[in-house]
Amino acid sequence: MRAGELLGRTAYDLHGRRLGRVVDVVVRDAGPGGRLRLTDLIVARHWYSRMSGRLIGPERHPSGPWLIRLVARQLSRGSQQVPADLVRLVPPVPGFPFGEPADER
């Protein structure tokens, strides 16, 4: 599974409530072997939440200028990190949330 297959899809929680659109993915090391595993999705409710993202957000630059931190916090308040196994995507992606291992070549 590629990240491009997930980005832009509409995400819903398990109860059918709309969370927003997928704007980024979070992968972590799954242990020995160096494989990465999809763990979370970054979902934004508004287009401007996607624009600020986490690049200028308060998580990345906690000691930056106060005005930039304030604006970044306001813009990114509509985005959230959601565990991949608690999300349903529309249209569905085969193998989501954990997918099939990539072929070794």
KERODO-723167 format. One record per residue (C-alpha): residue number from 1; residue in one letter; x, y, z. Coordinates in pm, 1 decimal, decimal comma. Each point is the difference from the previous one (the first is absolute). Layout:
REM KERODO-723167
NUM;a;X;Y;Z
...
//
This chain:
REM KERODO-723167
1;m;0,0;0,0;0,0
2;r;128,4;347,4;-86,1
3;a;-67,0;320,3;191,0
4;g;-142,0;154,1;-317,5
5;e;-283,6;-252,4;10,7
6;l;-108,0;138,6;339,3
7;l;55,4;373,2;-38,3
8;g;-311,1;197,9;-82,7
9;r;-242,7;-275,2;99,5
10;t;-288,9;83,9;228,8
11;a;45,2;-153,9;344,9
12;y;-281,6;-113,7;227,7
13;d;15,7;-141,6;350,5
14;l;-142,4;-343,3;77,4
15;h;-338,7;155,0;86,4
16;g;-32,5;165,5;-341,3
17;r;83,3;358,2;105,0
18;r;205,7;195,9;-252,0
19;l;347,1;90,2;127,8
20;g;126,3;183,5;-309,4
21;r;252,0;-71,3;-275,1
22;v;326,1;-188,0;38,8
23;v;289,1;244,0;-41,0
24;d;293,2;-204,4;132,2
25;v;94,7;-341,9;134,1
26;v;210,1;-107,3;298,1
27;v;218,7;-309,6;-32,0
28;r;218,6;-158,5;264,1
29;d;259,5;-274,1;6,6
30;a;-169,9;-334,0;51,3
31;g;306,4;-162,2;153,1
32;p;273,1;-220,0;-143,5
33;g;25,1;-11,2;-374,2
34;g;-29,4;373,5;-53,8
35;r;-361,2;-7,7;-117,5
36;l;-218,1;301,6;59,3
37;r;-355,3;-31,3;125,1
38;l;-282,7;248,1;-52,0
39;t;-119,7;100,5;346,9
40;d;-191,6;329,4;-26,7
41;l;-159,1;238,1;-247,6
42;i;2,7;378,8;17,4
43;v;-352,4;115,9;-82,7
44;a;-97,4;362,7;-67,0
45;r;-352,9;138,8;7,7
46;h;82,4;319,2;-194,2
47;w;227,6;77,4;-294,6
48;y;194,7;257,6;201,4
49;s;81,6;-257,8;266,7
50;r;181,0;-189,6;-270,1
51;m;190,7;311,2;-105,9
52;s;159,1;55,2;339,4
53;g;34,2;-367,8;81,0
54;r;267,2;-87,6;247,7
55;l;279,4;183,3;-177,0
56;i;-50,2;328,6;182,3
57;g;-216,0;-131,8;279,9
58;p;76,9;51,1;367,9
59;e;111,3;-363,0;30,2
60;r;298,0;61,0;-229,7
61;h;104,2;348,6;109,8
62;p;-106,4;53,8;361,7
63;s;245,7;285,7;51,1
64;g;-68,5;188,7;-323,6
65;p;-146,0;348,4;-24,4
66;w;-325,8;25,5;193,5
67;l;-199,0;136,3;-294,5
68;i;97,3;-289,9;-228,0
69;r;-81,6;-250,3;277,1
70;l;-339,5;162,6;53,0
71;v;-88,8;-1,8;-371,2
72;a;122,4;-360,8;-43,3
73;r;-204,7;-115,0;298,9
74;q;-313,6;165,8;-139,0
75;l;48,8;-143,6;-348,6
76;s;84,2;-353,8;110,8
77;r;-274,9;-38,1;259,8
78;g;-214,9;-181,9;-255,4
79;s;254,2;-277,6;-53,4
80;q;35,6;-309,3;213,7
81;q;204,5;-315,5;14,1
82;v;-219,0;-310,4;-0,3
83;p;108,4;-365,3;39,5
84;a;-31,5;-176,3;-335,5
85;d;-201,0;-289,8;138,9
86;l;-273,8;240,4;117,8
87;v;-58,1;155,3;-344,8
88;r;-213,9;-101,2;-296,5
89;l;90,7;156,4;-335,7
90;v;-233,9;88,8;-285,6
91;p;58,2;-121,6;-265,9
92;p;150,9;-305,3;172,4
93;v;362,4;-99,3;-53,8
94;p;69,4;-374,7;-29,9
95;g;216,1;-119,2;289,1
96;f;-51,8;309,7;214,3
97;p;94,2;59,0;281,2
98;f;297,2;-235,0;6,2
99;g;34,5;-114,1;-358,9
100;e;196,1;-288,1;-139,8
101;p;379,3;-17,3;31,2
102;a;188,9;128,0;-300,4
103;d;162,7;-256,4;-229,2
104;e;372,4;-42,1;54,5
105;r;189,3;67,1;-320,9
//
